Amino acid sequence: MNGLAYSRLSRPSDQRQAMLRNLTTALLDKGRIETTLTRARATARMAERMITLAKRGTLHARRQALSYILDEDVVTKLFEDLGPKYQDRQGGYTRVLKLAPRRGDGAPMAIVELVS
């Protein structure tokens, strides 16, 4: 697969896609989320793609974003606030910070946040 890291996240494809959509929507809405490291990396990849669409700013790009992010308020925020904010930046819109392992099962935890 082109040498790209790919993880199934121990979920069937429909559940995995729904989980990533929800995590990406939460990240773009709140600006920062805490989750497991693997989910954080996958969420950061999708958030980068959505911000790149917002930088284009076309109607087609907005419809593509709406097909992935189901909350119209988040898409509006993405295109009106985040797109112009990162217009001069060539990628690297998100940051993944590792945290201590989760207490219950020892899963590696991380924070994903939008770079200011």
N, C-alpha and C positions, 0 to 999 in steps of 0.2 A: 504493500500500500504506500507507495511513494516515499517510504522511510519516515512517514509521520507517525508520531505516537498515537495509538488509538486504544481506547479502553471501553469495554462493554458495561462497566460499572455494575456487574452482577444483576442485570435487569433485562427483561425482554425489550425489544426495540421500541415498542409503543410507550412503555413505562419510562424507559431511558430518555426518550425524546420529550415526554411531558415533564420529567424532572428537570432536564436541562433548560427547557423553556421557562419553567417557573423560577429556577435559580437565576437565569439571565435577566428575567423581568424584575426580580427582586433586587439584583445588583444595580441595574440601571435606574431603578426607582429610588433606592435607599443610598446608593453610592458605596456601600460596604456590607459584606455578609460573611458569616463564619460557617464553614462546612468542612468536610473531610478534604484532604489534600488532592486526591484524584478528582473529586467532583469540582474542586476549586479550579484546577487546571483546565478541565473541560469547559467550565463556565466562563473562564477568562477568554478562551479561544472564541466562543460564540459572542461574547460581549464585544470583542475586538471587531468581529465581522459586522455586528450591528452598528457600531460607531463609524466604521468605514462607509456603510450605506448612508448614514446620516450626514457624513461629510459631503457626499455627492449631492444630496438635497433635492433630487428630482422626484417627480411623482412616481415613477417606476420604482425607485429605491424605497420610497415610503411604503408602497404597496408590498414590496418584498419584506420589509421589516414587519408590517402588519400581519403577514402570513406566518411569521414566527412568533412575534410578541402579540399576545391577544388583548392586552390592555391598551386601549387607544390613548389614554392619558400619558402612559409611559412612552409611547411612540412620539407623541407631541413634544414631551420633554426632551426626548432623544434628538429630534430634528431641530427644535428651537433653541435648546440650551447646549447640549453636549456636542452636537455637530459643529457649530461655530466655535465652541471653546477649543476643540482639538483640530481646527482647520489647518494650522501651520505645523502640526506634529505628524511625523511620518511613522505612525504605529506606536506600540507600547503604551496603550491607554489604560491598562490595568496592571495591578501589582499583586503578587501572591506572597503572603508572609506566613511562614511556618509557625505553628504554635506547639505547645506541649501535647502529648498524646491524650486522647479522650479517656476519662477516668474509668468508664464502664468496660470498654472492650479494647482499649489501647490503640484505637485507630488514629493515625496521624491527622491532626487538625490543621487548618489554615484559615487565614483571612484573605478574602479577595476584595480589593478596593480600586476605585477609579483614581488614577493619578491626577493630582490637581495642577 
